Amino acid sequence: MAYTKDSMVKSVDWVTVVIYLALVLLGWISICGASYDYGDMDFFSLDTRSGKQLLWIACSLGLGFIILMLEDKIYDWFAYIFYGLMMLLLFVTPFIAEDTKGSYSWIKFGSVSLQPAEFAKFATALALAKFIGAYNFTMNKLKCSLPAIGIILLPMLLIILQRETGSALVYLAFFLMLYREGMPGSILFT
C-alpha cells in the first residue's frame, strides 16, 4: 500500500505511540533509580545498567520505526517461516546456551545475551493470528482447534526443556485468543 506523507502520519495510532514512549521512559527511570550508586551520576554510560538499557531502547525505537514502515502483508507472508525458524532456534538453544542460574535459555554473542523465548512469543502470535485468520477457521472442528493448540504448546514445551518455566507460562495467555474465537469456557477455566 503506497502512502502519501499525509496519510502515513494520519494512519499511525499516536495515542498508543505516546503511551508506549511514556512507559519506556518510566521504565528507564525506574532502572536508573534501582541501579543508582551514591555519587554516580553517569546514567548514559554503557558501563552502567541504565546506559545499556538506553542502548536497547534506541534499538527498539529504530526497529519499531522499521516495523511501522513495512508493508502489512509481509507479516502474513512470513508468519509460518518466522515461527519455524524460532522453533528451530528454541530447539537448539539448550545445546548451545550456557548455564545461567540453572537455565539454558540465554545465547551469548560477545557481551550481548539474547533469550530466544522472547522472540518466539512474537513468532507464535504471528503464526496463530495467520492460522485463526483463515476463512474456514472455527474452534468447533478438531482439524482447526488441535493445530491452533499445537502452535501454542510447541514453543511452551521447547522453553520448558530450557528450564525457563516463567517464560513458558506467558504462552498460556494465547488461550485467551482461542476463547475469543469460540473455545469453550470450561477449557479456559481448567
N, C-alpha and C positions, 0 to 999 in steps of 0.2 A: 504494500500500500504506500503510495507516494504521498508524503506530507509536504505541505507548504509550511513556511515558517510560522504563520499564524495558527494553522490547525494543529501543528505539533505542540505548541505551547498550550493551547486550549485542551488538548487530549490528555495531558498529564493531570493526575489527581493530586493537586497541590496540597490539599489538607493532609493526605496520607504522607506526602513527602516531608512536610513541615513536622508532623508528629514523629516520623522516623528520625529526622535530624535532631529534634529535641530529646528523644530517648537516647540517641547515641551520645549526645553532649552530656546528658545527665549521667549516663553510664561511665563515660570517661572521667568526669569529675569525681564520681564515686571511687574509681580506680586510683585517681590521684590522691584522694583522702585516705584510702585504705593502705596505700603503699608509701605514704609520706614518712620521711625520716626528718627529725628535727634539724633544721639548718639547711636542708637540701631543697633548693628552690628550682632545680632544673627539671621541670616536668616534661620538656621536649627532647631531652637527650635519649638516644636509642639504647643507652645503658640502663635506663630505668624502665620499670614495668609500664608506666604511663606513656613513655615515649614509644615503646614497642607497640602498645595498643593504638597510639595515634597513627603509626605507620599502617596498621591493619585497617583502621578507619578510612584512611586515604585510599588504600587499595579497594576497599568495599565501595566507596563512593565512585571510583573510576569504573569498577565492574558494574555497579548499578546503572551508571550512565550508558555503558555499552549495552546492557540488557534492555534498557528502555528504547534504545535506538534500533535494535534488531527487529526484523520483520517477525510478526507474531506467529506466522506459520512455521517458522523454523523450530519452535518448541514441539509442535505436532509431528514434524518430520523426524526429529531426532530423539523423541521421548524414549522409545524402546532401546535405541542404541546407547543413550546415556545410562539407562537402567542396566543394561547388560554389562557395560564397562564398569559400572560401580559395583555390581555383584561380583565381577571378576576380581576387582581390587579388594573388596571385603574378604573374599575367599583367600587371597594371597597375603593379606595383612598380617595374620598371626605368625606366618612363616618368616616374614622379613622385618617385623617390628621388634623393638627392644622391650624388655620388661620395664614398664612404668607403673610403679606402685601395684604390682600384681596383675596388670592389664597389658595385653599385647595389641593395643589399638592405635598407637601413635607411630607414624612413619616419620623418620627424621631425614631432612635434607640439609645437611650442614647445621646451621644454628636455628633453622626453622623446623618445627614439628607440626604435622598435619594429622587430623583424625578423619579418615575416610568415611566414617559413620555419619558425620555431619553433612558431607556432600551427598551421601546416599539418600538422605531424607529428601533432598531436592529432586533427585532422580526418581525416587519412589513416588513422590507426589505427581511428577510429570507423567510417569507410566500409568499410574492409577487413574489420573484425570483423562488420559487418552483412552484407556480401556472403558471407563464408565461413560465417556462421551460418545461412544459408538451408538449408532442409530438404533440398533436392536438390543441394547443392554437392558436387562431387568434383573433384579435381585431374586425374583421368583424362580428362575431357572438355574439348576445346578451348573450348567455349562457356562453361565455368566458369573455366578457367585463364587464358585470354587477358585477360578483363576484370579479373581479380584482379591480374595483372601490370601491366595498364594503370593501375589505381588507384595502383600504386606508382610507375611510371615517369613519369606525367604531372607530378606535383609535382617529381620529380627534374629533369626537362627544364626546367621553368619556373625552378627555382632555379639551374641551370647557366647559363641565359640572364642571370641576375643577376650572374654571375661569382662565385658563392659555392659552390665545389665541396665545401668542407668540410661544409657543411650537407647538400648533396645526397648525400654518401656515407653519411650516417646512415640514409637511406632503404633502403639495402641490407640493413639488419637486418630489415626486414619480410619478406625472403625466408626467414628462419628460420621464420616463421609458416607460410609456404606449404610448407616442407619438413615441418613438423609435420603438415600436412594431407594429405600424400601426394605432394609434388613429388619427382621422382627426385633422389637424392643427387648424381648426376653434374652436374646443372644447378647445384645449390648449390655444388659444388666448383669449377665453372667460374667 
